[in-house]
């Protein structure tokens, strides 16, 4: 195995160290896997943890999509709806008098609970 030296600016180095820590690997492993992806013809492939740690890293877009799926699954599990049928009609949404009354009622309840 050959060693190489690469110079990068401080910001790039810092981001690389953070990403390597997120992937539980080293900056050297990130660079090595990136260079391997070039060899395989995957120029746009993101650097990953690769075979050195036995876990393939997710691309940022894949990670965000997976996290969104998990959030929505949690919403479904807890019964939090995002169904458009549960939205308020426009008239109710902009009923300022009703909103003020609900705020006043809520404040009165809090005052009663705290004894103020």
C-alpha positions, 0 to 999 in steps of 0.5 A: 500500500502506498501513502500519499499526502494531500493538502486541503484548507482548514474548513475542508479538513474539519468537515472531513473529520466530522464526516469520518466521525459520523461514519465511525472511520478515518479521513484516510479511509474516506479518501481511500474509498473515494479514490477506489470509487474513481477507479470503478468509474463512479466519479460522482459517488460520495465517499463512504465508510466502505469495506474497512469498517464493514458498513456502507454509508448512506449518501446524504440524500438517502439519509434524509429520505430515510429519516423522513420515512422514519418521522412519518412512520412515527407520526402514523404510530402515534396517530399524528395525522397529516391528512388534508381532510384534517385541515381546517377550512379557510373560514375557520383558519382565519377566524380571528375572533374564535382564536382570540377567545380560545387564547383567552380561555386557555389563559384563564384556565392556566390562571385558575390552575396556578391560583393567580 
